[in-house]
Amino acid sequence: MADQFDRAQELDAYYRRQALAQHKERMPKGDSRTHCLECGGEIPAARRTYLPGVQHCVGCAEQLERQRRP
């Protein structure tokens, strides 16, 4: 029989899966750029491979994320 802790763990896992699915939907898709849209710097091949559709270098992506936060 499931107790309240089991149910809490199930809910936590459910919400975690939902959040990851939403995050994945927001991820860029398609062809990656070789150079950043913001600064024009080269985007490393490993980043382009790992994140298909990437448009910004790490530094610019971090800065843009900070600007979006409330």
C-alpha positions as a Markdown table, in Angstrom:
| # | Residue | x | y | z |
|---|---|---|---|---|
| 1 | Met | 0.0 | 0.0 | 0.0 |
| 2 | Ala | 1.3 | 3.4 | -0.9 |
| 3 | Asp | 1.7 | 5.9 | 1.8 |
| 4 | Gln | 2.0 | 9.7 | 1.6 |
| 5 | Phe | 5.7 | 9.7 | 1.0 |
| 6 | Asp | 5.4 | 7.3 | -1.9 |
| 7 | Arg | 2.7 | 9.6 | -3.4 |
| 8 | Ala | 4.9 | 12.6 | -2.8 |
| 9 | Gln | 7.7 | 10.9 | -4.7 |
| 10 | Glu | 5.4 | 10.0 | -7.5 |
| 11 | Leu | 4.2 | 13.6 | -7.8 |
| 12 | Asp | 7.8 | 14.9 | -7.7 |
| 13 | Ala | 8.8 | 12.6 | -10.5 |
| 14 | Tyr | 5.7 | 13.6 | -12.5 |
| 15 | Tyr | 6.4 | 17.3 | -12.2 |
| 16 | Arg | 10.1 | 16.8 | -13.0 |
| 17 | Arg | 9.2 | 14.9 | -16.2 |
| 18 | Gln | 6.8 | 17.7 | -17.1 |
| 19 | Ala | 9.4 | 20.4 | -16.6 |
| 20 | Leu | 12.0 | 18.5 | -18.6 |
| 21 | Ala | 9.6 | 18.0 | -21.4 |
| 22 | Gln | 8.7 | 21.7 | -21.5 |
| 23 | His | 12.4 | 22.6 | -21.4 |
| 24 | Lys | 13.1 | 20.2 | -24.3 |
| 25 | Glu | 10.3 | 21.9 | -26.3 |
| 26 | Arg | 12.0 | 25.3 | -25.9 |
| 27 | Met | 15.4 | 24.0 | -27.0 |
| 28 | Pro | 16.5 | 25.1 | -30.5 |
| 29 | Lys | 16.0 | 22.7 | -33.3 |
| 30 | Gly | 17.5 | 22.4 | -36.8 |
| 31 | Asp | 20.8 | 23.5 | -38.1 |
| 32 | Ser | 23.2 | 25.1 | -35.7 |
| 33 | Arg | 25.0 | 28.4 | -36.6 |
| 34 | Thr | 28.8 | 28.4 | -36.8 |
| 35 | His | 29.0 | 31.9 | -35.4 |
| 36 | Cys | 27.0 | 33.6 | -32.6 |
| 37 | Leu | 24.1 | 35.8 | -33.6 |
| 38 | Glu | 25.0 | 38.3 | -30.8 |
| 39 | Cys | 28.8 | 38.7 | -30.8 |
| 40 | Gly | 29.8 | 37.0 | -34.0 |
| 41 | Gly | 32.2 | 34.7 | -32.2 |
| 42 | Glu | 32.7 | 31.1 | -33.3 |
| 43 | Ile | 30.5 | 28.5 | -31.7 |
| 44 | Pro | 32.6 | 25.4 | -30.8 |
| 45 | Ala | 31.8 | 22.2 | -32.8 |
| 46 | Ala | 31.1 | 20.3 | -29.6 |
| 47 | Arg | 28.4 | 22.8 | -28.6 |
| 48 | Arg | 26.8 | 22.7 | -32.1 |
| 49 | Thr | 26.8 | 18.9 | -32.0 |
| 50 | Tyr | 25.4 | 18.7 | -28.4 |
| 51 | Leu | 22.7 | 21.4 | -29.0 |
| 52 | Pro | 21.2 | 21.1 | -32.5 |
| 53 | Gly | 19.9 | 24.4 | -33.6 |
| 54 | Val | 22.2 | 26.5 | -31.3 |
| 55 | Gln | 22.3 | 30.1 | -32.2 |
| 56 | His | 24.5 | 31.7 | -29.5 |
| 57 | Cys | 27.9 | 31.1 | -27.9 |
| 58 | Val | 27.9 | 30.1 | -24.2 |
| 59 | Gly | 28.7 | 33.6 | -23.0 |
| 60 | Cys | 25.9 | 35.3 | -25.0 |
| 61 | Ala | 23.4 | 32.5 | -24.1 |
| 62 | Glu | 24.1 | 33.0 | -20.4 |
| 63 | Gln | 23.7 | 36.7 | -20.7 |
| 64 | Leu | 20.4 | 36.3 | -22.6 |
| 65 | Glu | 19.1 | 33.9 | -20.0 |
| 66 | Arg | 19.9 | 36.3 | -17.2 |
| 67 | Gln | 18.0 | 39.1 | -19.0 |
| 68 | Arg | 14.9 | 36.9 | -19.4 |
| 69 | Arg | 14.7 | 36.1 | -15.6 |
| 70 | Pro | 12.3 | 38.2 | -13.7 |
